Amino acid sequence: MIIKSIKLRNFKSHSNTKIDFERGISIIVGENGAGKTSILEAISFVLFKDFTGGIDDLIRRGSGELEVELEFTHDRGEYKVCRKKRKNIPPESRLYAKSDGFLIIQEGDRNVTEEIRNILQMDDALFMNAVYIRQGEIAKLLDAIPSKRKEIIGKLLGIDALQRAWNVMPEIISDYKDKKIRIDGELERKKGVEEGLEHKKKELDAKRADKGGIERNIGAREEDARRLKGENEEYDKKREVFLQFTEKLKHRREILGHKQRRVREVENQLKDINESEGEIKKLEPVIGLLPVIQKFTDMNKGLDRIEKNMMDSGEKIKRLDSEISGILGNASSLLKCEVRDIAHLEEVIMLKKEDAGKELERTEKNLTEKKDAASDLNARNKNLDKAICELKKAAGRCPVCDAELTEERRIELLNGYELEKTQNDLQIRKLRSEVDELESKRTGLSDTAHSVDKIPVDLLESKLRDKSSETEAVKECLEKAGKIKEEINNLKVDFILPGEYMEEKLDSLQRSRDRYNELLGVIKNKDNLSGELSDLGGDISGISKEIEELTKNINEIRYSEESHSKIKNLLEESLEELNSLVRKMAGLDKEIEILAGDTEDMKKELGELKLKEIELKKLEGFISFLHGLRGLFDKDGLQKELRVRSKPMIEKFTRDIFGGFNMGCQDISIGDEYDITMYYPDGEKSIDMISGGEKIAASLALRLGIAKVLSGGRSELMILDEPTIHLDEIRRRELIDIIRKIPGAEYFPQIIIVTHDEDFENAADSILRVRKENGISLVEKYQAPV
């Protein structure tokens, strides 16, 4: 396998890295943490989906998906594998083969991984041992004693897996023995299942025989039910016709009764009409008085209403006069003069407001003058206090004019100032007293103005309007009353009764009128009733004939309710017996179904137990096989065989590779315990006796030889991860010199070395320098110095 190129997008610290690999020695160099090892992890990930931790942890922080693409050649074939992963979404994997361009040959994680294993003929574990030399492996082989070296080589060859298998196989065999014991226990119930199955079969046959007898009884009962059902249906038809005729007969008899009752009603009504005609002749003279009495009564009622309205208006006028007098009286008291009417009131209010306004203006002016005078005197007193204070402190000179000031003059001035101040204080107190009086007067004037404003002139005007309206209403009532009295006098009434008796007379006349109208309505129907009486006679004759015909038809049907009921009961008994048999049949069917199910379950269980017997025989054979296989995996068995077979090949490849280092060694042999002997012209030497450089060369040749054996001699690629780790400075330089001498074209056409040791640049064909910038790994490719 030769790697041609790899692309890393958002893989760990790599944002967008593309590396083209060449044949020969390529070194990937950079500081620790720069992202070198991530390139090797990407190779393992893209080939075998091999990684540590969670797959989403491989995605570079801040991005949502990763992608790794690897192109490689193997056995003259060229391939490209690509794997993608988005966060929280299943991964995508594709494998391409080159044939006129790259074509997809597999998709899906498992399919791609399995196809790569088939192409390389190795899985991920074998790949890591055959191609990948881990950190410290060369140092371990270099310093290990033979037994430890044997153990290390055994792990690389996979022999330790055989030993681990040998160790765990007793537990596996024990599990299968436990399974055998469980199956033996299950097979103990086989005899019981066979006996139970036989019993269920007999019970099932008996139930099926019972079912046959019931089926025959059901057939006989069904025949009886059909016969009785036919008879019952015939009776049902007769009954339907019988009910139709009886219902018609009932209906005709009801109509006949109704017609006969109507005849009696019409005859009575005609009798009443004849009596009503005589009563009408008596009522006609009385009815003529009703309109005159009605009008007379209505006028008296109207006159009573007018008189009541006049009394109500008179009461309202009295109440309004009282309220108006009250308002004028209150206004007279407030204005301190007698007010005669509203016009006089408005005139007095206007004069009062004018006088109060002028007096208030004079008071305000006088008040301002008094306050200003008091303020001036206060200011003068402050100046006097200042002058007195300065004079008391003065010594020989006037503090105002700076003239010479004698003591007598100073005292004279002080006394004068004090006297003036005292007089001012007296005047201020007087002014304050006058100000208080003026403010009290101003308040009184304001209150008077407010009181005048509160006099309800609008209310008084409203009351006067109401009084005028009521007075007009009284006048109208008087006029209406006069007209009504005149109309009453014009009515020609032969008798005049007191009001209550007149009402009774009116009620009596109205009742007579209502009776008269009622009798007129009755008389109008006389001709109609006479015609109806004639029609009713014809109807009664026709209905009587229909009743006679219906009675004859009913007798001809010959339907008997008793016989019908007897047939119906027999049919119900027959159907009940039939249903009982059907239910019994259903119960038997259910029992048969259950028994059949139980039988099938037992057959199935018996079949499973027979399979268990077969499984038991296979299990016994497999346990025997495992015992034999464990014997093969023993350290003296297959493990020893693998060591014996692989040792000559390891020895050959180690000898050939070591010979390419030109160390002067003629031969190398590896003992059964992997002790290494070197043969020189001057004799043989153990590995512990040779120089440090030869030791490193021998260890590297041994590890490369193991890789060749693991790959079946087909290995073209070798990857070394930090090969100089754990080596001192001398061994480190010697290892670099030896790697430069590896016969690459013949054994390993492509070697990739990951290191932080820049001295490897002298051993490289191409250099890949890895650095990290702002958390992102960057790769730069250089040609090695010649």
Secondary structure as UniProt FT lines:
FT   STRAND          2..11
FT   TURN            12..13
FT   STRAND          14..20
FT   STRAND          24..30
FT   TURN            32..33
FT   HELIX           36..48
FT   HELIX           55..58
FT   TURN            61..62
FT   STRAND          65..74
FT   TURN            75..76
FT   STRAND          77..86
FT   TURN            87..88
FT   STRAND          92..98
FT   STRAND          102..107
FT   HELIX           109..120
FT   HELIX           124..131
FT   STRAND          132..133
FT   TURN            135..136
FT   HELIX           137..143
FT   HELIX           146..157
FT   HELIX           159..187
FT   TURN            188..189
FT   HELIX           190..287
FT   TURN            288..289
FT   HELIX           290..335
FT   HELIX           342..393
FT   TURN            399..401
FT   HELIX           407..453
FT   HELIX           457..490
FT   HELIX           499..524
FT   HELIX           526..557
FT   HELIX           561..632
FT   TURN            635..637
FT   HELIX           638..659
FT   TURN            660..661
FT   STRAND          667..670
FT   TURN            672..673
FT   STRAND          676..680
FT   TURN            681..682
FT   STRAND          683..686
FT   HELIX           687..689
FT   HELIX           692..710
FT   TURN            711..713
FT   STRAND          717..721
FT   TURN            723..726
FT   HELIX           729..740
FT   TURN            744..747
FT   STRAND          750..755
FT   HELIX           758..763
FT   STRAND          766..773
FT   TURN            774..775
FT   STRAND          776..783
//
